[in-house]
């Protein structure tokens, strides 16, 4: 099977990223993730679908690159190296799968011999699959993903990340049942991730976060009595954290994007809306005309996960606390009039990526612009507008509970669970007036 290997009992997709697209993938050299199945035919079909989507995505990235100044030139030597790399990558994957099959066949022959000699009453590997019985079947982390999908409806990208976490954890500890997971095992997994040269922020916000989610599902079903992943996060270095834009950086970006006001409104409005609302990139990019909402005479935008942004593309938020209404600051009140003049539906329509994220193309463009704007610090990204907004709220006396309501943060503690969670429009609008231009 092309691009498919077997890791333990589960099939994994592995494919080398073309040399000219490595930069677009953040320096990664290959795409690899669990296909979430132990069935060979299902894995082959899933791999074919993934390959089709990847081919389409890479074709789109190359089209974008043609419009980018000073594109990276791939020499004949580099192309040859890439071709050779892809060949040996395929050879390696095929050899790894062959070794798995040979080992499994040898096991089955040994079992058959022992059975013939009457030494043991067991079957082949397929016959040894768990059978229904009165004894409870061991529950692995990976098996809990289906429950999580039904209950929380996570994105495809999140499911893939959670599956990768479950497979890594199960492989490290030889397929443990969740009932046997201990804090020491979580710490061992965390230390193993550090050994893979992953940053603390990536480990905390990715692997440990998904491990905590899955153990939370187990806790909810009384399969475990404690979520051992809680409280295991690593301390993060200051240089890993996202930082706010400086006044000079903010001014440079707003000045440069003035040119797009009439030709490419998405590039004009998103930085300005981010500066004056503190909203996340995807929250703003998926706004629809119907999300313009007036409350008690104040004009604002509704940030929601209800309905679809475009046909077949559901609205998405980070969590339920992100649902909110944000009044428009005086500096972006013109957005209301511009949006009212647009057709019904998405205000910034775009083709979503393979994970259903509408802001993916804009995000890549914005990332490339950082060099043009003279921003070298990797911690300064689009999300830095959100940090700047939070800083402005603190500096100009916006009360913490109002700031959290504007930004879509959940209140901490037991008190955060009481009440509707919504503040009057006047309270939010008055807070917005405190913020400078």
N, C-alpha and C positions, 0 to 999 in steps of 0.2 A: 504494500500500500504506500503510495507516494506521500511523503511528509508525515507519516504516522509511525510511531514506535510504541512499544508497550512498556510501561513502567509499573512493575508489580503486576497487579491484576487489571489496571486501568490503562486505556490507550491515551496517548499524548500526541498533540499536533506540534511538529517542529518544522520550521521553514526559515531558511536564511534570507535576510532582508537584502535586496539589491544594493550594491555599493553606493549608487547615486542617491539612494533614499535613506541611508543610514542617519544623516543629519536630521531629516524630517521625523525620524523616530527617536529623537533624543540621544543618538549615539548607540542605540541598541543594534546588535548584529543579527539577531534572529527573533522570530516570533515563536513563542512556545507556551502552551497551556494545555491543561487536561481537557479531553473531549467528554469527560464525565460518563463514560460507558465502558463496560467490560466485554461488550459484544463486538466482534470483529467487523461484521457487516455494517452495524450502526456507526462504528468509528469511521469506516471507509466513506460512508455517505455523508457524515458530518464533516469530514475532512474535505470532501469535494465542494461542499457548500462554502466552507471557510475559504478555500482557495479561490473560488469564484469572486467572493467579496474582497479578498485581498488584492486580486488582480485588478478589479475595478478601482479600488482605493489607490493602488500604486499608479494606475493609468491617470487618475485624476491629479495626483500629486505631481506627476511629470508634466501635465498640462499647466498646472500652476507655476511650476519651476520655469517654464518657457517665458512667462511674463515677469519673472523676477530679475532685477538687474544683476549682472555678473554671476550667472549661474555656475555652479561647480562643474569643472571640466573633468570628465573621466577619461584617462589616457587608455591607449590600447593595452598597455601592460596591466593597468588596474582592471580593465574589463576581463582580460585573460585570467587574472588572479581570481576575480569574482566568479567566473565560469568554473574554474577549477575548484574553488571553494564550495560552490553549489553541488558539484559532482561528488566531492568527497563527503559533503554533508549528507547527501542521499545514500552514499555507500555506508556511512557510519550508522544511519538510522536503520537501513536494511539489515546490517550485520547485527545490530542490537536486538532487533526483532527476531532474527534467525536464532540467536543464542537463547532467547526466551523460549522459542518453540522447541529447540533441541533439548533444552533442560526439561521442559514439560513432558516431551515424548519419552525421555529417559526415565522420568518418574513414573509414568504410566506403565512402561515396560517392566520396571522393577515391581510395581504393585501386582501386575498380571502374573509375573513369575512366582511371587510369594503366595498369591492366591492359588495358583496351580499346585504348589507344594503343600497347600493346606496350612501354611504358616500364619496367615492372617485373612480375615474376612472383610476385606475392604474393596472398593471399586476404583475405577480410574478417576482422574481429576474431575471430570464432569459429573461422575456418579457421587463424588464426594461433596458436591455442592450441598449447602444446608437444606434440609428437608423440614417440612412443617411438623412440629411436635408440640407437646405440652410445655416444653422448656422455652423460656423467652429467648429470642434471637438477639445476639449482640448488635448494638446500634453504633455505627461509626459516624464520624463527623460528616462524611460525604452523604450518607443517607438522610441526614437532617436538612440538606439543602432543598429538597422537594417541599418539605413543610414550610420552610422559609419563603420559597417562591410563591406558594399558594397564599400565605398569610400577608406578606409584605409587598409582593409584586415588585421585586428589585429589577433594575435594568439588566440587560444581557451582559454588559461589561462587569457589573457587580457580581453576577452569578459566576462568571468565568473566574473572577478574582477569588471568590469564596471557594470555588472548586479547587483552584490551585493551592490555596491555603490548606484545605482539608486533605488533599492528596499528599502534600509535603509533610504535614503533621503525621498522617497515618503511616506513610512510608518510613519516616524517621523512627517511629515507635512500633513498627511492625503491625499495622492495622489494629490499634487498640480500640476497645469499645469505649464509648464516652463515659460509661460508669467507672472505668478504670483510670480516667485522666486525672492527673494530680498537678498541683502547682509546680512541682519539680519538673514535670514533663513539659509544661508550658515554658518554663525558664530555659530548659534544654533546647527547645525549638527556637526561642528567641536568640540564644547564643549561637545556634547553628546559622540563623539568618545573618547575624553579625559577621560570621565567618564567610558569608557570600558577598561581603563588601557592600551590603545595603546600608543606607543611612538610617539613623534613628527615626527620623520623621517618616520615612517610607515604611519601616517596620511597624511603628505605632499606628499610623493612619491607615495602613494596608493590612498586613498579615495579622497582627494582634487584634485589630479592630474586627476583622471577619471571624477570627477564632472566637472572640467574645460574643459575637452575634450568634454563632452556631451553638456555643455552649449555653447561651441564653435561651435558645429554642429548647435545648435539652432540659434546662432548669424549669422552663414553663411546663414541660411534660412530666416533671417529677422523675426524670431519668437520672438527674444528679441533684445534690443538695446545695451545691455552691458553684458559682462560675469562677473557676480558677484563673481565667485570663484577666479578670479585673485587677487593676493595681499592679500590672506587670510592665507597664510602659517604660521605655528607656528615657533618660533625660536627653533633651534635644539641645544641640549646640545653637548658639545665637545665630550663627551664619546659615543655619538650615531654615530658620523661620522666615516667612514672608514679611517684608517691611513696607512701610508707607512711602508714597511718593513725596519727594521734597517739593517745596513750592516751585522751584525752578524746573524740575522735571514735569510737574503737572502743567505748568504754563507752556512748556515746549510742546507737549503732546496736544494740548487744546489748540495751540496756534497752528500746528502742522495739519491737524485734521479739519481745519476750517474749509480747506479746499474741496472736501467731499460733501458739503452740505446739500448741494443740489444734484450731484451725480451719483454718490453712493451714501445715502443717508445712514446706513448701518455704521459706517466708519466715523460719521460725524456725531451721531446721537449716543452710541453706547458709552464712549468715554465720559461724556457729559452727564448722562443719567447715572453712571456708576459713581462719579464724584459727588453728586448731589442727592443720591438716595442710599448709597452704601450697598446696593444690591449686587448679587453675584452675576457673573457673565451670562450663564445660561438662563437665569431668571429674567434678565432683560432681553436677551436675544429671542426668547419665545413669546414675548408680549404680543397680544392680539388687539385689534381695535376695540373689541368688547371688554378689554381689561382696563380701559379708561373708565374711571368711576368717580362721580362727584358725591361727597358726603357732607351734609350740613353746610353746603355752599362752598366747600373746599375741593379743588380739583386734585386728583391723584391717580395712582396706578394700583391695580389689584394684582398681587403676586400670588399665583395659585397653581395647583396641580390638577385642577378639574378640567376635563374635556381634552381636546386635541389642539395642538398648535397649527398643524396642517393635516390633511387627510392621511391617516395611518401613523401619525406622529403624536403620541400622547404628551401632554404637559408633564414636566418632571420638576421635583424640588428635592433638596437635600433631605428634608424631614418635614413632619407635619407642623413643627414650630415655625417653619419658613413661610407658611401662609400668612399674608398680611396685606394691609393697605398702607401705602406711603404717599403723603401729600407731596405735590411738586414744589420744589424750591423756586423762588422768584427767578433764578438764573436759567431755569429750564421750563418755565411756564409756556414758552412758545412751542414746546413739544406737544402740548395738548392740541393746539390749533393745527400743527402739521399732521398729527395722527388722525384727527377728525377728517382730514381731507383725503385719507388713504382708503382703498377698497376694504371691504370687510375681510376679516381673517388676519393672518400673520402680518405684523408691521414690517418685519425684517425676514421675509421668506428666504430659505436657503436649503440646500440639500444636506440632510443629516448624514453623519458617518455611520459605520456598520453597527455602532452601539446606540444609535438613535439620538445622538447629541447634535442639535442644530447649530451650536456655536463653534463646532470643530474647525471649520474653514476660517472663520474670523479669528479664532484663537491663534492659528498658525500664522496668519498674516500679521497679527499684532505682535507675535513673538519675533518675526523677522524685522519689524520696524524698530525694535528696541535699539538695534545698532545704529540706525539712522538718527534716532533721538539721542544718541550718546549715552545710553544706559548699558553699562557693562555688568552691573551687579545682578547675578542670577536670582537673587531673592526679591527683585523688583519686577513684578509682573502685573497683569491686568487686575488680579486680586488685590494689588496694593492700593487701588482706589477704595476698597472696602476698609482697609486699615486706616487710610487717611480720613475717611468719614468718621470712623470710631474715634480717632484722635481729636477731630474737630468737635465732636459732641462732648468729649471730656473737657477740652480746653474752654469751651464756651458755655459750660454749665448745664448741659442737658442731663436730666436725672437718669441714673442707670436703668431704671425700669422702662423709661421712655426710649432710651437708646436701644435697649434690647427689643422693644416692640417695633421700632423703625427698621432694625436690621434683621429681624426674624430669628432672634435667639430665644431659647426657652429659659424661663426663670429657674434658678437653682433652688434646691431645698423643697420641703413639703409645701410651703406656701405657694410655690409655683404651680401646684396642681389645682388651686382653688380659683373660682371665677371663670369668666369667659375668655380671659387672656387678651381681650381687645380694649384699647383705650379710646376715649372719645376723639373724634376727628380734630376738634379744636385743640386738644392737648398736644397731639402730634404736629399740627400746623404751627402752633406757637413755638414748639421746640425747633421746627425747621427754620423759623424766622431768626433764631439765635445764631444760625450758622452764616458765616460771611460768604461773599461772592467768591 
